[in-house]
Amino acid sequence: MKLYSTNNHNLSVDFPTAVFNSMPADKGLYMPMHIPQLDQEFIDTIDQFSLPEIAFKVASTLLQDAIPAKDLKNIIDDAINFDAPVVKLADNEYVLELFHGPSLAFKDFGARFMSRIMAYFLKDNEKTLDVLVATSGDTGGAVALGFLGVPNTRVTILYPKGKVSDIQELQLCTNGQNIHAVEVDGTFDDCQALVKQAFADDELNSKFRLTSANSINISRLIPQTFYYFNAYAQLKKQGKKEVVFVVPSGNFGNIAAGLLAYKMGLPVKQFIAATNVNDTVPRFLETGIYETRPSVQTYANAMDVGAPSNWVRIMDMFQNDKSALQQVLKSYRYTDEETLKGMKTIYNDFDYIACPHTAIAWKALQEYRKETGDKDFAGVFLSTAHACKFPDVFPEEMKAKIEIPEQVKSLAAKQKHATAMDTAFESFKNYLITSY
Ligand SMILES: *Cc1c(COP(=O)(O)O)cnc(C)c1O
């Protein structure tokens, strides 16, 4: 497999280089130079395969000779060891639940696959890989739990004191082993600044092999294609042929993976990107003007992104042709008020508790049906996180009904370990040098 940069199609790197660099020097994003097609026979019989089998077929088609089949199969079986069920709520109305992994969010797919790919490409005699990550909540948990116990790796997570939810904090601070949490007396931006300074520090770079588990890493994108194929397989089993996917979007990595699956031959009638009021993409599709803005805080805070980092990948897949993209992609935006109303309606009509991100996707599905007058397709909205991660958004009556998964119950009994720190870079640098 060869990859180029979205900024330079003449660049050509192999898969391990793209994984360890995360981003090309020209600040574009890595994309496969050639998007291979799955054979028609596989698509026609996809409903006979399990999620790990589908994942292996898709990954081996995309990665070609980058990883031998036996090793790739082991990586997938280890990384994708939880389900992604399509749950029927009503006729032609389905929710794809992506929160059955260890951190209860879809980011588990990307983080678990990436951690194992990185460990696989590390040579035996190489230095331990030090992953530094700043988090405002969801990413840190997925990365911590994704790398937990992975040989030859060590993760340092910086999170802002008092600014993540209780469950998120437990996910960061109760792991032990190769996971270290640092509680910074500051904001998320302070955490991110410390990580950035560490990457630029000569002394730290000579002592440690530093890497970022950044969401733009190509090895996080690839495993997110698996559940689109698997969802299609589950619907095909029920005789459904026309599928519309609705994706709650922030950095647009999740929907970029869906579009990559489509480019590999997955039959999809329509993709819909649903956003909160951070609506750079819906505005672009309406007006043709791509204008990023500072992010605004909302109930769906994992989507509070004013400059979606994966958007260039989507434009690249469509050769920067907006009208070609618009054949496949629509986008709608919702306010907090509309989001909360959606959460309540889903609860009242289907007895289902959706997190705010998920409710935004459901709203967009209703709007698309209304706009097109089409009722015959299978509408699938993606549920990107479990409701229990965002308890404070729910009205009391609904909050009391949220079922707490076993992984979370067991967290509460564990001891919390985090190193308290101020926002001075010297403190962080000192911590790394003296404790590792
Ligand atoms: C990260 C996240 C999103 C946004 O996904 P993108 O790939 O950045 O578009 C949506 N919902 C939840 C719960 C998330 O954690």
The ligand as an SDF file (V2000), in Angstrom:
LIG
                    3D

 15 15  0  0  0  0  0  0  0  0999 V2000
  -15.5050   12.1660   18.3420 C   0  0  0  0  0  0  0  0  0  0  0  0
  -16.9830   12.0710   18.4360 C   0  0  0  0  0  0  0  0  0  0  0  0
  -17.8310   12.5000   17.3890 C   0  0  0  0  0  0  0  0  0  0  0  0
  -17.3090   13.1690   16.1400 C   0  0  0  0  0  0  0  0  0  0  0  0
  -16.6780   12.2620   15.2960 O   0  0  0  0  0  0  0  0  0  0  0  0
  -15.7810   12.8130   14.0740 P   0  0  0  0  0  0  0  0  0  0  0  0
  -15.1300   11.6110   13.5110 O   0  0  0  0  0  0  0  0  0  0  0  0
  -14.7990   13.7580   14.7050 O   0  0  0  0  0  0  0  0  0  0  0  0
  -16.6960   13.4940   13.1210 O   0  0  0  0  0  0  0  0  0  0  0  0
  -19.2070   12.3140   17.5150 C   0  0  0  0  0  0  0  0  0  0  0  0
  -19.7260   11.7680   18.6380 N   0  0  0  0  0  0  0  0  0  0  0  0
  -18.9510   11.3590   19.6630 C   0  0  0  0  0  0  0  0  0  0  0  0
  -19.6040   10.7970   20.8630 C   0  0  0  0  0  0  0  0  0  0  0  0
  -17.5550   11.4900   19.6090 C   0  0  0  0  0  0  0  0  0  0  0  0
  -16.8050   11.0860   20.6430 O   0  0  0  0  0  0  0  0  0  0  0  0
  1  2  1  0
  2  3  1  0
  2 14  2  0
  3  4  1  0
  3 10  2  0
  4  5  1  0
  5  6  1  0
  6  7  2  0
  6  8  1  0
  6  9  1  0
 10 11  1  0
 11 12  2  0
 12 13  1  0
 12 14  1  0
 14 15  1  0
M  END
$$$$
